[in-house]
Amino acid sequence: ATCLTAAQVTGASQVYAGIVNTVTGERYHNGMAPGSEQGGWNFGVVSNTTTNVPFAQIFQTVFGKTWTWDLFDFGNDLTTMDASLGPLVNAMSADLRKFQAAGGKLIHFQGMADGVQPYTMSQKYWDRVEAAMPGEAVKFARMVNAPGMTHCTGGDGPNVFGNDLGHPFAGDPSKDLLSAVEAWVEKGAAPDNLIATKFVGNDVTKAVQMTRPLCAYPKVLKYNGSGDTNVAASFTCAAP
């Protein structure tokens, strides 16, 4: 009662609930995950009705320069947006056989406190890849979740693993994405034990505050039941 008004609770609940196509009834987009509030809801959630949505120009490309957020219809307008911009910008194909055949290796990472893209949408994509290529994705791709990390970097959780420039782990395939991909391509060493690090104040020049394993979906992070909760060795990646 001292934090949010009833209207704010309703609004937040709608953000968590996600988007349903009002015409087809299909769940178009998963809601933001609890904990993602710190991750920048201002990028994708309107809190001031006197302003337009972030990146309004994307919508105005389709609907005209006078378009404002309150005109959007979560039914037919979704279809119009997909038809207009989808062929140019969407990367939604779950058929990655050509990439696999070319010898490609991929590590897709996702912050679980991302305030722009819910981590469950990345999981949903890899579920589609598995359905399209049963048993094949694990041979050339990983999708890892970073608990507590916001959009691409930052946040309260361990958020340094080669996902951004200026980190001290270059050349270490256990802690650096690029090195992990290189080891996978050049030595056949699949990256099953990537470790993320959080530095005090999110400053890589300061002391290490905590470390965590980054689990390859569909595995999840589980505490071993004993040990320092700030140390990666106290956690295991296991089946849900």
N, C-alpha and C positions, 0 to 999 in steps of 0.2 A: 504493500500500500504506500510505502514511502519512496518507491522507486519508479513505478510506471502507473499511468492512469489506465482505466479500463479500456479506453479507446486505443492506447498504445499496446496493451496486451493483445487486443484483437488484431491490430496491425501486424505485430510480430508473429502471431500465430498464422496469419495469412502468408507471411514470407516463408515460414517453415513448411507450410503446406504445399508450396509449389504451384505450378501452372497447369490447369486442365483446359483443353480445347473445348470451348463452350458449344461448339457445333458437333464434334465427333465424340466428346467425352473422354478422349485419350489423354493420358498424363503426358503433357508435352515437355515438361521440365521439372526435375525434382526440386523440392524446396531447399533453402539454405540449411546447412547442418547446425544444430545447436553448438555454440562456441564460435561460430563464424562471425559473430557481431564485431569482434575485434579486428576482423580481417578486411574491413573496408566495405561495409554495406553501402557507403556513399557512392560506390562505383555503379551499383545496380539497383538501388532502392531509393525512391524519392521520399524525402522527409519534409520537403518544403514545397507546397503545392503552387507557389508563385514562380517556381523555376521549372525548366524543362528537364527531361531525363538526361543522365550522362550519355554522351555520344549520340545526341539527338540527330546529328547529321546523317547517321546511318538510316534512320527512319525517314528523314526528310528526302533522302535520295529516292525513296520509293513513293512517298505520299505527298511530296511537295514541301517547299521551304516554310510554309506557314503551319505545318503540322506541329501539334503539341501532344504531350503524353495522354491527356484526358480524352483524346479522340480515338485511342487505340482500342480495337475490339479483339479480345482473346478468342477469336473464332476465325472468321473469314480473313482478318488481317494477318493472322499467323500464316495462313496458306499463301496470301499475296506476298508476304516477305520472303518465304521460302522459294516461291516460284521466281521472284525477281532477283534475289541476291544469292540464293543457294548455289546455283551453278558456278558462281564466281568465287565464293568464299568458304563454302562448307567442305570439311574434310571428314566426312561421316562414313565412308565406305568401310565395311568390315572385312572386305576381301583383300588381304595383304599378301596374296600368293606371289605376285610379281616382285614385291619387295623381298620376300623370303628367298625366292629363286635367285635373286641378284646377290645373295649373300649378306643382305642387310641385317643389322642388329639394332635394336631399339630399346631404350629405357625411358619410359613415360613416367614422370613424377607428378604428384598432386598433393598440395597442402590440404590437410583435413579441416583447417580453420579458414579456408579460402572464402572470402566474402564476395567473390565474383562468380566463380565456377564451383558448384557443390561437388565434393569429391565423389559422391555417389553417381554423378553423371559420367565420370571417368570409368568407374566400375561398370556402369551400364554399357558403355562402349565395348569394354573388353569381354563382357558377357556375349555381346553380339559377335565379336571376333571368334570367340570359342565356338559359338553356334555355327558360324560360317566355315571355320577351319578346325574341326574337332581335334584336340590333342596336338595341334601344330604350333600355336602361339608360344608355348613355353620353350620351344626350340630356338626362337629368335627374338623374343620380346619379353619385357617385364613392365608391369605397372606397379610402382611403389607409392605407398601413402606415407606422408610425413606428418605425424601427429602434432597438432598445435601450430603448424606453419600456416601462414596466410598466403596471399596470392604470389606464388613463385618463390617467395623468400619472406623473412621477417616472422613476427608472431612470438608467442610465448613458448613454443616447443623448439626442439633441435631443428635448425634451419640452415645449416651449412654442410653441404655434401657435393660441392662442385656445381651447384645450381646457379651460382652467381660468380662474378669475377672477384678477384682479390681475396682468396682464401689460402690457408697454409698447407693444403693437402694435395697439391698437384703432384701427380706421379704415383699416388697411393690408390690402387683400385678398390680398396676396402672403404675409402672415404671420399672419393672423387669420381663423379659421373663419367667424365671424359676418359679418365684412366681405366675405369671399369669397362667402358665400351671398347677401348683399345685392346684390353686384355681378352675380352670376349671374341673380338674379330681376329686378333693376331695369334692368340694362344688357346682359344677354345675354352677359356675359363669363364663360365657363366656367373653373373654377379648376384649370388644368393645371400651375401652377407654385407650389404652396404650399410655403413654406419653414419648417422647424422649427428652433428655436434651443435650445441648451443653455447655461445660465449656470453660472458657477463655483459649486460647491456647491449647485446647483439653487436659487439665490437670484437672483431677477430684478433685485435692486438691485446685483448685482455684474457683473463683466465677462463678455462673451460668450466661451464656451469653444469652441463649434463650431456649425456650421449644416449642415443637410442638406435636400435636396429630399424631399418626401413624394410618393412615386410612386403614381399611381392604378392599382390592380389592373386588368389582369394585368401591367402593366409592373413592372420591378424596378430597383433602384438599382445603377448600375455606375460604378466609378471610371474617369475618363477616361484614366488612365495617367500623368498628370503633374499637378502642382499640389498645393497644401496640402490634406491630407486632412481638415483641420478647417474647410474652406470649401465651401459648397454648390456654387459654380461649378465645382469639381473633379469633380462627379458629374453623371451624366445618367440620366434615366428612359428605359429602353429595353425592348424585348421580351426575355423570358427567354432 
